């Protein structure tokens, strides 16, 4: 009677009948164990995999220990770990196994990132959660949200200078807006690895590094912004108290998303997927007759999309494609853009204060909230205001440039798309 034993032929185990039952059987068992080992993570792990896993663990640590954007960093951190579990690669058959292999669940979910489906749904939830009252009561503060977008265009120029192709530079530039969903949206259009430029050059797939950089700096708002604010403002300026915002009527709240949509969409039609959903979500909230829809958009929907988006983006950062020179440059540009955006808002806040009537001063610190990291930037300004004067509450004032920054980053993304697509 024969027995099937294994022989290692290339990467594959082949079996054949052989009457020699003893030594061949043992040899077959050893070869089988070796074959099994070659498919484990232990056999395929690299230093890059371990480094990325440490980054994932670091994200989770920041979220739990310091409460830095836990709703974002925990899904992303876990996704990074999932994406960097090493797997055997069947190179001979040009088939890359892993969580993103064709037809896999993660591949299907990640298509929402690649095709830009998730960001508009997140904007719908943001709109349903956002109260624009502070902006409506003092519309001049919208200028601060626009001023902070200087970070987008400064980063765009910096990326061009470093040798990135124009579409890639446009996608990298949006990191300066500190808006993760917008960064993913524009990256899916400009830097998804499928675009071909006029000279025949293929644009790189930079969605993973750009998304991770954008969300990382959003989480680090409490770390990055205070030193910039302190550097650019005086003690006297930080003590400025602003007049309380006026009460806003229900009619104004209902009209605002309609007028806001018409104005911004006509300025930047290519940003309509984001702006349309943002103002639609806000109308659901402020109309007060669609509370069930507003509640779903601001809770169940945005929470579900945030989970899927965070995990799939994190899992796209496999070491072999993420640990590159481009990724290092993107993170460096992201840090610079965030600093420039914060500085732009603060400096313009100083200018507005100098030009404002004496009875309507502006605390320049609220300009830092012009980046669209809602509501973290506004909270940073509030905390700094209280540190300098325990009676100086700036949160409501800071929310005006903060929410206008969301609108401004979407408009900025639309302008870049108009020129670069």
C-alpha positions, 0 to 999 in steps of 0.5 A, spaced: 500 500 500 502 506 498 502 513 502 502 520 499 508 524 501 510 531 499 516 534 495 517 541 495 517 543 488 518 551 487 513 554 492 508 548 492 507 541 495 506 536 490 504 529 492 505 522 489 504 515 491 511 511 494 512 504 497 517 507 501 513 508 507 518 510 513 523 515 511 519 518 506 513 519 510 517 522 515 521 526 510 514 528 507 512 530 514 518 535 515 517 538 508 509 539 510 511 543 516 516 547 512 511 548 507 506 550 513 511 555 516 513 558 509 505 561 509 506 563 516 507 571 518 513 568 522 517 566 515 515 572 512 515 578 517 520 584 515 523 590 519 518 594 515 512 590 518 514 590 525 515 598 524 508 599 521 505 595 527 509 599 532 506 605 529 499 602 529 500 601 537 502 608 538 496 611 534 492 606 539 496 609 545 495 616 543 488 615 543 487 611 549 492 615 554 491 622 551 484 622 548 487 624 541 481 623 536 480 616 539 474 615 534 479 616 528 486 613 531 483 607 534 480 604 527 486 607 523 491 604 528 488 597 528 487 597 521 495 599 520 496 592 525 491 588 520 494 591 514 501 589 516 500 582 518 505 579 513 503 574 508 506 569 503 506 572 496 505 567 490 509 571 486 510 566 480 503 566 479 503 574 479 498 574 485 499 578 491 495 574 497 493 579 503 487 582 505 486 586 499 487 581 494 481 581 489 475 579 491 476 580 499 472 583 503 477 589 505 478 590 497 470 591 497 470 596 503 476 599 500 473 601 494 469 606 498 476 610 499 479 609 492 472 611 489 471 617 494 464 614 496 465 615 504 467 622 504 461 625 502 457 621 507 462 623 512 460 630 510 453 629 511 454 627 518 458 633 519 453 637 517 447 634 521 452 635 527 454 642 526 451 648 529 453 654 524 449 659 529 456 662 531 458 663 524 451 666 522 451 671 528 458 674 526 459 672 518 466 676 518 469 671 522 468 667 515 474 670 513 479 667 518 477 660 516 479 662 509 485 665 511 487 658 514 487 655 507 493 658 505 496 652 508 493 648 502 496 652 497 503 653 500 503 645 501 501 645 493 507 649 491 512 646 496 510 639 493 511 641 486 518 644 488 520 637 491 518 634 484 511 631 485 507 631 479 501 636 479 495 632 481 500 628 486 501 635 489 494 637 489 492 631 493 498 632 498 496 640 499 489 638 502 493 636 508 494 643 510 486 644 511 487 639 516 480 635 513 481 628 513 475 626 509 477 632 504 484 629 503 481 622 502 476 625 497 481 629 493 486 623 493 481 618 490 481 623 484 488 625 483 492 620 486 489 614 486 495 610 481 490 610 475 491 617 473 495 618 466 498 625 465 499 628 458 506 626 458 504 619 459 507 619 466 502 615 471 500 618 477 502 614 484 497 612 489 498 616 495 491 615 498 494 611 504 500 616 506 496 622 505 490 620 509 494 617 515 498 624 515 491 628 515 488 624 520 495 624 524 495 632 524 488 632 526 489 628 532 495 632 534 492 639 534 492 640 541 500 639 540 502 643 534 497 649 535 499 652 542 506 653 540 504 657 534 499 661 537 503 663 543 509 665 538 505 669 534 501 673 539 502 677 545 499 676 552 495 682 551 492 679 545 491 673 548 487 676 554 482 680 549 475 678 550 470 678 545 463 681 545 458 675 546 455 672 539 447 675 538 442 670 538 440 667 531 433 665 529 430 659 526 429 662 520 436 664 519 438 657 521 434 654 515 436 659 510 443 658 511 445 652 508 441 653 502 444 660 501 451 657 503 450 651 498 448 656 492 454 661 494 460 655 495 457 650 489 457 656 484 464 658 486 467 651 486 462 646 482 467 640 483 466 640 490 459 639 490 459 632 492 462 634 499 459 641 499 452 638 497 452 633 503 454 638 508 449 643 507 444 637 506 445 634 513 445 641 516 438 642 513 436 636 516 438 638 522 435 645 522 429 644 519 427 640 525 421 636 521 426 631 519 429 629 526 430 622 525 434 623 518 438 628 522 439 623 528 441 617 523 446 622 519 449 624 525 450 618 529 449 611 526 451 613 519 457 617 520 459 612 526 459 606 521 463 610 515 468 612 520 469 605 522 470 602 515 474 608 513 479 608 519 480 601 518 481 600 511 485 606 510 489 604 516 490 597 513 492 600 506 499 602 509 502 595 508 510 596 509 512 595 502 508 600 499 508 605 505 515 606 507 518 610 502 521 616 500 514 619 498 511 618 504 516 621 509 516 627 504 508 627 505 509 627 512 514 633 512 509 637 508 503 635 512 507 638 518 509 644 515 502 645 512 499 645 518 503 650 521 502 655 516 495 654 516 495 655 523 499 661 522 495 664 517 489 664 521 492 667 527 496 673 523 489 674 519 486 675 526 491 680 528 490 684 522 482 684 523 483 686 530 487 692 528 482 694 523 476 692 528 472 698 532 475 698 539 468 696 542 468 689 537 475 687 538 477 680 535 482 675 539 487 673 534 487 666 537 481 664 534 484 665 527 488 658 529 481 655 529 480 656 521 483 649 520 477 645 519 479 640 525 472 641 528 471 642 534 478 640 536 481 647 534 476 651 537 477 647 543 484 649 543 483 656 543 478 655 548 483 652 553 488 657 551 483 663 553 482 660 559 489 659 561 490 666 560 484 668 563 479 663 567 473 668 565 475 668 558 470 663 554 472 663 546 469 657 544 463 660 541 467 665 537 472 660 535 467 655 532 465 660 527 472 660 523 472 653 525 466 651 521 468 656 516 474 652 515 470 646 513 467 649 508 473 653 506 477 646 505 472 643 501 472 649 496 479 649 496 479 642 494 474 643 488 479 649 486 485 644 485 480 639 482 478 644 477 485 645 475 488 638 475 483 633 473 
